[in-house]
Amino acid sequence: MKNSILIDLDTEREDSIRLTKPEDLAEKIKNETDAKSMVMEDLTTICNALGTLIKMGNDSDFFDGKVIAKMCINYLEENFLQKD
């Protein structure tokens, strides 16, 4: 599998985070099923990239990878999971 995602952060814009894809990958979207599949592939790619960054930082003794992984999980839970 090949996947590319550009994550662009600019806090001076109204939409501070933009996710874009190369045109050749974006053009593969023909219907809702394709779109759902691409979103899942993108999430998997981003999670793998995040895990790689955490491992690199941990292996280089920049930080404790377990603490950073927990920080990321907490952020997602607090911002995207509905509370009962």
KOLVEX-279542 format. One record per residue (C-alpha): x negated, y, z negated. Coordinates in steps of 0.1 Angstrom, whole numbers, always signed. Example, Ala and Ser with C-alpha at 12.3 -4.5 7.8 and 13.67 -1.06 7.14 Angstrom:
BEGIN
<tortor><X>-123</X><Y>-45</Y><Z>-78</Z></tortor>
<tortor><X>-137</X><Y>-11</Y><Z>-71</Z></tortor>
//
This chain:
BEGIN
<tortor><X>+0</X><Y>+0</Y><Z>+0</Z></tortor>
<tortor><X>-12</X><Y>+35</Y><Z>+8</Z></tortor>
<tortor><X>+4</X><Y>+65</Y><Z>-9</Z></tortor>
<tortor><X>-4</X><Y>+102</Y><Z>-12</Z></tortor>
<tortor><X>+11</X><Y>+128</Y><Z>-34</Z></tortor>
<tortor><X>-1</X><Y>+164</Y><Z>-39</Z></tortor>
<tortor><X>+6</X><Y>+178</Y><Z>-74</Z></tortor>
<tortor><X>+4</X><Y>+216</Y><Z>-73</Z></tortor>
<tortor><X>+6</X><Y>+235</Y><Z>-106</Z></tortor>
<tortor><X>+9</X><Y>+273</Y><Z>-105</Z></tortor>
<tortor><X>+24</X><Y>+288</Y><Z>-137</Z></tortor>
<tortor><X>+28</X><Y>+322</Y><Z>-119</Z></tortor>
<tortor><X>+55</X><Y>+307</Y><Z>-96</Z></tortor>
<tortor><X>+91</X><Y>+302</Y><Z>-105</Z></tortor>
<tortor><X>+89</X><Y>+265</Y><Z>-96</Z></tortor>
<tortor><X>+56</X><Y>+260</Y><Z>-114</Z></tortor>
<tortor><X>+51</X><Y>+223</Y><Z>-103</Z></tortor>
<tortor><X>+55</X><Y>+212</Y><Z>-67</Z></tortor>
<tortor><X>+51</X><Y>+177</Y><Z>-55</Z></tortor>
<tortor><X>+45</X><Y>+173</Y><Z>-17</Z></tortor>
<tortor><X>+36</X><Y>+145</Y><Z>+6</Z></tortor>
<tortor><X>+17</X><Y>+144</Y><Z>+39</Z></tortor>
<tortor><X>+42</X><Y>+148</Y><Z>+68</Z></tortor>
<tortor><X>+35</X><Y>+113</Y><Z>+82</Z></tortor>
<tortor><X>+46</X><Y>+97</Y><Z>+48</Z></tortor>
<tortor><X>+76</X><Y>+121</Y><Z>+43</Z></tortor>
<tortor><X>+89</X><Y>+113</Y><Z>+78</Z></tortor>
<tortor><X>+94</X><Y>+77</Y><Z>+68</Z></tortor>
<tortor><X>+125</X><Y>+87</Y><Z>+49</Z></tortor>
<tortor><X>+155</X><Y>+77</Y><Z>+70</Z></tortor>
<tortor><X>+181</X><Y>+70</Y><Z>+44</Z></tortor>
<tortor><X>+189</X><Y>+70</Y><Z>+6</Z></tortor>
<tortor><X>+173</X><Y>+35</Y><Z>+2</Z></tortor>
<tortor><X>+141</X><Y>+47</Y><Z>+17</Z></tortor>
<tortor><X>+141</X><Y>+78</Y><Z>-5</Z></tortor>
<tortor><X>+147</X><Y>+57</Y><Z>-37</Z></tortor>
<tortor><X>+119</X><Y>+34</Y><Z>-27</Z></tortor>
<tortor><X>+95</X><Y>+63</Y><Z>-21</Z></tortor>
<tortor><X>+103</X><Y>+79</Y><Z>-55</Z></tortor>
<tortor><X>+96</X><Y>+46</Y><Z>-72</Z></tortor>
<tortor><X>+63</X><Y>+42</Y><Z>-53</Z></tortor>
<tortor><X>+54</X><Y>+78</Y><Z>-62</Z></tortor>
<tortor><X>+61</X><Y>+72</Y><Z>-99</Z></tortor>
<tortor><X>+40</X><Y>+41</Y><Z>-98</Z></tortor>
<tortor><X>+12</X><Y>+60</Y><Z>-81</Z></tortor>
<tortor><X>+13</X><Y>+89</Y><Z>-106</Z></tortor>
<tortor><X>+14</X><Y>+65</Y><Z>-136</Z></tortor>
<tortor><X>-16</X><Y>+46</Y><Z>-122</Z></tortor>
<tortor><X>-35</X><Y>+79</Y><Z>-116</Z></tortor>
<tortor><X>-27</X><Y>+91</Y><Z>-151</Z></tortor>
<tortor><X>-39</X><Y>+58</Y><Z>-166</Z></tortor>
<tortor><X>-71</X><Y>+61</Y><Z>-146</Z></tortor>
<tortor><X>-77</X><Y>+97</Y><Z>-159</Z></tortor>
<tortor><X>-71</X><Y>+86</Y><Z>-195</Z></tortor>
<tortor><X>-95</X><Y>+56</Y><Z>-191</Z></tortor>
<tortor><X>-122</X><Y>+78</Y><Z>-175</Z></tortor>
<tortor><X>-119</X><Y>+104</Y><Z>-203</Z></tortor>
<tortor><X>-119</X><Y>+77</Y><Z>-230</Z></tortor>
<tortor><X>-149</X><Y>+58</Y><Z>-214</Z></tortor>
<tortor><X>-168</X><Y>+91</Y><Z>-212</Z></tortor>
<tortor><X>-160</X><Y>+99</Y><Z>-249</Z></tortor>
<tortor><X>-141</X><Y>+130</Y><Z>-240</Z></tortor>
<tortor><X>-112</X><Y>+120</Y><Z>-262</Z></tortor>
<tortor><X>-95</X><Y>+90</Y><Z>-277</Z></tortor>
<tortor><X>-76</X><Y>+74</Y><Z>-249</Z></tortor>
<tortor><X>-50</X><Y>+59</Y><Z>-273</Z></tortor>
<tortor><X>-42</X><Y>+94</Y><Z>-287</Z></tortor>
<tortor><X>-39</X><Y>+109</Y><Z>-252</Z></tortor>
<tortor><X>-17</X><Y>+80</Y><Z>-240</Z></tortor>
<tortor><X>+6</X><Y>+84</Y><Z>-270</Z></tortor>
<tortor><X>+7</X><Y>+122</Y><Z>-263</Z></tortor>
<tortor><X>+19</X><Y>+115</Y><Z>-227</Z></tortor>
<tortor><X>+45</X><Y>+90</Y><Z>-239</Z></tortor>
<tortor><X>+58</X><Y>+114</Y><Z>-265</Z></tortor>
<tortor><X>+60</X><Y>+142</Y><Z>-240</Z></tortor>
<tortor><X>+81</X><Y>+120</Y><Z>-216</Z></tortor>
<tortor><X>+104</X><Y>+108</Y><Z>-244</Z></tortor>
<tortor><X>+109</X><Y>+143</Y><Z>-258</Z></tortor>
<tortor><X>+116</X><Y>+159</Y><Z>-225</Z></tortor>
<tortor><X>+134</X><Y>+133</Y><Z>-204</Z></tortor>
<tortor><X>+152</X><Y>+108</Y><Z>-227</Z></tortor>
<tortor><X>+185</X><Y>+118</Y><Z>-241</Z></tortor>
<tortor><X>+189</X><Y>+117</Y><Z>-278</Z></tortor>
<tortor><X>+218</X><Y>+98</Y><Z>-293</Z></tortor>
//
